[in-house]
Amino acid sequence: MAEIIQRDGTWAFDGDALRITPGRDKNVSLLRKTLGELTVPLGALAGVSFEQGRKSGRLRLRLRDGADPLLQATGGRLTEGNDPYQLIVESDRYGVAEYVVDEIRGALFLDQVPADAVDAYLLPGPAVPLSVSAGDGTASFDGEHVRLEWNWKTEDAKAAAGARTLALGDIQAVEWQPAVGLDNGHLRFSVRNAPTKAPPKYDPNSVELWGFKKDPLMALVAAAVQARLPHPAAPAPAPVPVPPRDRKPLPPPPPAPAPEDDHDALLRRLRELGELHKSGVLTDEEFTLAKQAVLKRM
């Protein structure tokens, strides 16, 4: 067991998985505290590094592309403070941090874990039900439906239609974008058969975010939905073959001859044999053998 305990959190590696627990320090972000403990399987890791600084250092995990729905939904836009795969290390624990790095790297090497992308999520995403209020609305997700409710700051054109409920099966994609500078962020759901180019301020399938403290929590809603959508890199299902419309059906097989038809044919054969015997073509012995063979078939 390789373990490092810091005010920022705790990383514990047992050779098969890395358990990440956020710290209780006041500087730990609200997103990481709400997300809670994570268990990252070894097969989801692509690498680990440790960067030393004068007063503190930083451990960083690198996950395989497509392994985590949180990273998929946020597109790498989480800040360092909100990134659960980073840990601030105090200078007197540099040796412990380097030991953790060596243990993880050694396990990756021994298990020959590839660093390439995956086509299925290896982490489950945030637990549901989940509800977050930020910006101009509240987004809730119970595992099957997303519900968007508006507050007094919502634009009238968007709020006029009232709260919206989106079935998971109607959602094609989800995106979380943080507010940057003077540009607002958003949580947006792309809904099947309902394309829109409206900005989040007017889009009834979006929550507009203004850069306040709870904005990053909307990323958890995005990740919970993302975890239940088809993986973007998953292979497409094989098409079901459809027979061509212009292909003519094969004719039915000819009917088997009726028993009475066989009987008449055998009688004709007996008469033919009698005539051949009378004309001398067949000897007595040949006629007798041929006649017995026909009679057996009758």
C-alpha positions in Angstrom: 0.0 0.0 0.0 1.3 3.4 -1.0 -0.4 6.3 0.7 0.0 10.0 1.0 -2.1 12.1 3.4 -2.3 15.9 2.9 -4.6 18.7 3.9 -5.6 18.8 0.2 -6.6 15.1 0.3 -5.4 11.5 0.5 -4.2 9.2 -2.3 -4.0 5.5 -1.4 -2.8 2.9 -4.0 -3.1 -0.8 -3.4 -1.7 -2.1 -6.7 -5.1 -2.5 -8.4 -6.8 0.9 -7.9 -6.1 4.4 -6.6 -8.5 5.7 -4.0 -8.7 9.5 -4.0 -10.3 11.2 -0.9 -10.7 15.0 -0.9 -9.4 16.8 2.2 -11.4 18.8 4.7 -9.3 21.9 4.5 -11.2 25.1 3.8 -9.2 25.6 0.6 -10.5 22.3 -1.0 -13.0 23.2 -3.7 -16.7 22.7 -3.4 -16.8 20.5 -6.5 -14.2 18.1 -5.0 -16.0 17.9 -1.7 -19.3 17.3 -3.4 -17.9 14.7 -5.7 -16.5 12.8 -2.7 -14.2 9.7 -2.8 -13.1 8.3 -6.2 -11.8 4.9 -7.0 -9.7 4.9 -10.1 -8.9 1.4 -11.5 -5.4 0.8 -12.7 -6.7 0.2 -16.2 -8.0 3.8 -16.4 -4.6 5.3 -15.8 -2.3 6.5 -18.5 0.4 8.0 -16.3 1.3 10.0 -13.1 3.8 12.8 -12.4 5.1 14.8 -9.5 6.2 18.5 -9.8 8.2 20.0 -7.0 8.0 23.6 -6.0 9.7 25.8 -3.5 6.9 25.6 -0.9 4.7 22.9 -2.3 4.5 20.4 -5.1 1.7 18.8 -7.1 0.8 15.2 -7.9 -1.0 14.8 -11.3 -2.8 11.8 -12.7 -3.3 11.4 -16.4 -6.3 9.2 -17.3 -6.8 7.4 -20.6 -8.9 9.4 -23.0 -12.5 8.5 -22.7 -12.2 6.7 -19.3 -13.9 9.3 -17.1 -17.3 10.9 -17.9 -16.4 13.9 -15.8 -13.4 14.7 -18.0 -15.4 13.9 -21.1 -18.2 16.3 -20.2 -16.0 19.1 -19.2 -13.5 18.8 -22.0 -10.5 19.5 -19.9 -11.9 22.9 -18.8 -11.7 22.2 -15.0 -9.4 24.5 -13.2 -6.5 23.1 -11.1 -8.4 23.7 -7.9 -11.5 21.7 -9.2 -9.5 18.9 -10.8 -9.9 15.8 -8.6 -6.8 14.2 -10.2 -4.4 16.7 -8.7 -3.0 16.8 -5.2 -1.1 19.6 -3.5 1.9 18.1 -1.6 3.7 19.9 1.2 7.5 20.1 0.9 8.2 17.8 3.8 6.3 15.0 2.0 8.1 15.1 -1.3 9.7 11.7 -0.6 6.3 10.1 0.0 4.9 11.6 -3.2 7.8 10.2 -5.2 7.3 6.8 -3.7 3.6 6.9 -4.7 4.6 7.8 -8.2 7.1 4.9 -8.4 4.5 2.4 -7.2 1.9 3.5 -9.7 4.3 3.5 -12.6 5.6 0.1 -11.6 2.1 -1.3 -11.5 1.4 0.2 -14.9 4.5 -1.3 -16.3 4.0 -4.8 -14.8 0.4 -5.0 -16.0 1.3 -3.6 -19.4 -1.6 -1.1 -19.2 -1.8 0.7 -22.5 -2.0 4.5 -22.5 -4.3 4.8 -25.6 -7.9 5.9 -25.6 -10.8 3.6 -24.5 -14.3 3.2 -26.0 -16.1 2.6 -22.7 -16.2 4.5 -19.4 -14.1 3.0 -16.7 -15.4 5.2 -13.9 -19.1 5.4 -13.0 -19.5 9.2 -12.8 -21.2 11.1 -10.0 -23.9 9.5 -7.9 -27.5 10.3 -8.5 -30.0 11.8 -7.7 -28.2 15.1 -8.1 -29.5 18.7 -8.0 -27.6 21.9 -8.4 -28.7 25.5 -8.4 -26.5 28.1 -10.1 -26.8 30.9 -12.7 -30.3 31.3 -14.0 -31.7 27.9 -13.0 -31.6 24.6 -11.2 -30.6 21.3 -12.9 -31.7 18.0 -11.4 -31.0 14.5 -12.6 -32.4 11.2 -11.2 -30.7 8.8 -13.6 -33.6 8.8 -16.1 -34.7 12.4 -16.5 -33.2 15.9 -16.4 -35.3 18.6 -15.0 -34.5 22.3 -15.6 -36.3 24.9 -13.4 -35.8 28.7 -13.6 -35.4 31.5 -11.1 -36.1 35.2 -11.0 -33.0 36.0 -12.9 -33.9 33.9 -15.9 -34.6 35.7 -19.2 -38.4 36.1 -19.6 -38.4 34.4 -23.1 -36.9 31.3 -21.6 -38.8 31.2 -18.3 -42.2 31.7 -20.0 -42.4 28.0 -21.1 -41.9 26.9 -17.5 -39.8 24.1 -16.1 -38.6 21.4 -18.6 -38.2 17.7 -18.2 -35.9 15.9 -20.6 -35.9 12.1 -20.9 -32.4 10.6 -21.0 -33.3 8.8 -24.3 -33.9 12.2 -25.9 -30.6 13.7 -24.9 -27.8 13.3 -27.6 -25.0 15.3 -25.9 -24.2 17.4 -22.8 -21.7 20.2 -22.4 -20.4 22.2 -19.5 -18.6 25.4 -20.2 -17.3 27.6 -17.3 -17.5 31.4 -17.3 -14.2 32.9 -18.5 -13.6 36.6 -18.1 -16.6 38.5 -19.5 -18.0 35.4 -21.2 -20.7 33.5 -19.4 -20.6 29.8 -19.1 -23.4 27.2 -19.5 -24.7 23.7 -19.0 -26.3 22.7 -22.3 -28.2 19.6 -23.4 -28.5 18.8 -27.1 -32.0 17.2 -27.5 -32.9 14.9 -30.3 -35.0 16.5 -33.1 -34.7 19.9 -31.5 -31.6 21.6 -32.8 -31.1 25.2 -31.6 -28.5 27.9 -32.2 -29.9 30.2 -29.5 -27.3 31.4 -26.9 -27.7 29.8 -23.4 -29.5 32.9 -22.1 -32.5 32.1 -24.4 -32.0 28.3 -24.9 -34.7 26.4 -22.8 -32.3 23.4 -22.7 -29.5 25.3 -21.2 -28.6 26.9 -17.8 -26.5 30.0 -18.1 -23.6 30.4 -15.7 -22.1 33.6 -14.5 -18.9 32.6 -12.7 -20.2 32.2 -9.2 -19.1 29.7 -6.5 -21.6 26.9 -7.4 -21.0 27.0 -11.2 -18.5 24.1 -11.1 -21.1 21.9 -9.5 -23.1 21.9 -12.8 -20.2 19.9 -14.2 -21.2 17.1 -11.9 -24.7 17.1 -13.5 -23.1 17.0 -16.9 -20.9 14.1 -15.9 -23.7 12.1 -14.4 -25.7 12.4 -17.6 -22.6 11.8 -19.8 -21.9 8.5 -17.9 -25.3 7.2 -19.1 -25.1 8.3 -22.7 -23.5 6.1 -25.4 -19.7 6.5 -25.3 -18.5 8.8 -28.1 -15.9 6.3 -29.2 -18.0 3.1 -28.9 -18.2 1.1 -32.1 -21.5 1.6 -34.1 -23.9 -1.3 -33.9 -23.8 -3.6 -36.9 -26.7 -2.8 -39.3 -29.5 -5.3 -39.5 -29.5 -6.8 -43.1 -32.7 -6.0 -45.0 -33.6 -8.2 -48.0 -33.8 -6.2 -51.3 -37.3 -5.3 -52.3 -36.8 -6.2 -55.9 -35.6 -9.8 -55.3 -38.2 -12.3 -56.5 -39.1 -15.1 -54.1 -37.8 -18.5 -55.1 -40.5 -20.8 -56.7 -41.8 -23.5 -54.4 -40.3 -27.0 -54.8 -42.3 -29.4 -57.1 -44.8 -31.5 -55.2 -43.9 -35.0 -54.4 -45.6 -37.6 -56.6 -48.8 -39.0 -55.2 -48.7 -42.7 -54.2 -51.3 -43.6 -56.9 -49.0 -42.0 -59.6 -46.1 -44.3 -58.5 -48.4 -47.4 -58.6 -49.5 -46.6 -62.2 -45.9 -46.2 -63.3 -45.0 -49.6 -61.8 -47.9 -51.3 -63.6 -46.7 -49.8 -66.9 -43.2 -51.1 -66.2 -44.5 -54.6 -65.6 -46.3 -54.5 -69.0 -43.1 -53.3 -70.7 -41.1 -56.1 -69.1 -43.7 -58.7 -70.2 -43.5 -57.5 -73.8 -39.7 -57.6 -73.7 -39.8 -61.1 -72.4 -42.3 -62.3 -75.1 -40.2 -60.7 -77.9 -37.1 -62.6 -76.6 -35.2 -59.5 -75.5 -35.2 -60.7 -71.8 -34.4 -64.3 -70.8 -36.7 -66.1 -68.4 -34.2 -65.5 -65.6 -33.8 -61.8 -66.4 -37.5 -61.3 -66.6 -38.1 -63.0 -63.3 -35.5 -60.8 -61.5 -36.8 -57.6 -63.0 -40.4 -58.4 -62.2 -39.5 -59.2 -58.6 -37.8 -55.9 -58.2 -40.8 -54.0 -59.5 -43.2 -56.0 -57.3 -41.1 -55.1 -54.2 -41.6 -51.4 -54.9 -45.3 -51.9 -55.1 
